[in-house]
Amino acid sequence: MSAPDATGRGSAVPTTGRGATERTTGHRATDPTAGRPTTSVHVAADRGVFMISVAAELARMHPQTLRTYEARGLIDPERSPKGTRLYSQEDVERLRRIQEMTAELGLNLAGVERVLDLEGEIELMHARIEELELQALRAQVELAERLEEVRRSFRAELVPFPNSRPPGRALVRAVDARPLGFVTRPRAR
């Protein structure tokens, strides 16, 4: 709290770290709710919690515009048991995106609908690509494991072919080398 100045009204010197000012009267100059306890609630972004008037205000639109967009199929809010439209945070973001396309890009609602459909298709394709990449990775790992099993099983059966160029480069099965008169002996070191 600041001390009164020569006029007796208090000085406008910041008294908190956020730059808020207090006068001797005790009134906050910047935040009328300062000092009150606040409660925050976290809700899933796809859960319908906003009635049409709140959603319209958040999206900076008239409620009738939301009804029009719903009739055109651009937005599909949830309904309460009594039939009240309930908009989610995702719905509000979609409304803002629609507004951006109509106001800033000059698209009509048919164009917006087409853009949203294409964006939906792209999302589905990205999900499919990720799924295929995961399947390919799993197949690659499985193939590598099988290949290693085969290599381990052949290691005991394969011996170097002595007449290969360069020497030791070619491998033959040990059972095939014996009838040819090859005797595999360990190399002396």
N, C-alpha and C positions, 0 to 999 in steps of 0.2 A: 504494500500500500504506500502511496506517496504522501508526503507531508504537504499541508496547505501552503500556498504561496502567499505573497503580500496581499492579494485580493481576498484571501480566505476561501477561495473556491477549490483549491487543490491544483496541483500541477498535472500536466499531461505527459509525465515521464513514464515510459514503459516500466511496469512492475513485474512482468512475467517474461519468460524466455521467448514467448511467441509474439511479442510486440503489442499485446493487449494493454490498454490503459485503464487505470482506475482513478477515480477522483475521490475526494474525501466523503462524497455522498454514498460511495459503495457501488455505484452503477458501472457495469462493464461497458466500454465504449465500442467493442467490436463483436462480441459473441453473447447474445442474450441468454443462451442455454449453458454457458460455461458454469462449471461447478455442479451441474446436475448429473446424476448418474445416468449412463447410457447403457442400453442393452442392444447387442447385435445378435441377429438370428441368421444362420446360414441355411439356405434352402437350395435344393437342386435346381440348376438353371433351366431344366425342362419341366418343372412343376408349375402348374398354373396357379398363381397367387394374386394377380392384379385384376381387379374388375376393369371394365372397359374405360371408365373415366380416368382411372389411374394410368392404365396402359397408354391411353391417348395423350395424357399429359407427359408421360415419360418419353414418348415418341414424338412429341410436339406436333400432334395431329388432332383433328376434330374426331370425336367418337363416331360420327357418321362415316368418316373415311375408313375407319377400321371395319365397320359393317360392310362397306362396299368391297373392301379387299377380301373379306371373308366370303362374300357372295361370289366373287370372281375366283375363289379357290387359292388366292395368294397366301392366305394365313388360315390356320385351323386351330382356334383356341379350344381349350378343354371346356367342359360344361360342368357346373355344379349339379348336385341332385335336383335342384329347383330350376335348372336351365340357364343360370347366369353364366355369361362368358367369363372364363378365367384365363388370363394371358400369363405366359411364363416370361422369364428374362430373355430366353432365346426368341420368343415371339416378338418382344419389344425390339431386340436387335435386328430381327428380320424386317420389322416395320421401318426402322431407321434406314436399312439397306434399300428398301423399296422407295422410300422418300428420296434418298440420295440419287437413285437411278432416274426417278421421274423429274426431280427438280434440277439436279446438276447436269445430268447426262441427256436430258430431254427425251427419255423413252416414254412411250405410252404404256398402258397396263399390259397390252398384248406382248410388247417387247420385254417388259419386266418379267412376265410369266415365262417367256422363252429363255431368258437369261437364267432365271432361277432353276428351270428344268435342266438346262445344260450344266449348271453348277452342281446340281444333284447327281447327274450322270457322271461327271468328273469325280465326285467323291466316291461313287460306287466303283468306278474304274480304279481309283487309287487303292481302295480297300481290296479289290480283286488282285491287283498287282502285288500288294504286300502279302496276300495269302499265297500267291504263286511263288513269290520269292522265298517264303518260308518253306513251302513244299520242296522247292528246288534245293534249298540248303539241307533239309533233312535227307533228301535222296542222295545228295553229294556225300554227306557224312556216312550214310549207310553203305554207299558204294565204296568209299575209302576203307571202311571196316571190313567189308567182304574181300576187297583186294588184298588187304593185309593178311587176312586168313589164308587166302590162296597162296600168297608169297611164303608164308610160314610153312604151309604144307609142302610146297615145292622145294624149299631150301634144302631139306634133307635128301630130296630125290635128284636134284640137279648137280651136275659136275661140269667143269670147264671142258670144252672140246679142244684137244691139244693142237690141232692143225688149223685153227682159226686165225685169221689175220685181222687185227693184231691178236697175239696169243692171249687166250683166256677170255676173249670177248664173247664167244658163242657158248651157249650152255646146252647140254643134252641131258636126257634122263639117265640116271645111273644104270638102270636096267638095259637101256639101249647101248650104253658104252661097253658093257661087258662082252656082248657077242662080237663086237668089233675088235676086241683084244685090248681095249684100253683098261688099264688098271690105274685107278686113282690112288695116288699115294700123297700123303701130306708132304708139303714142301719142307725141305730142311732149311733151318734158319741159321 
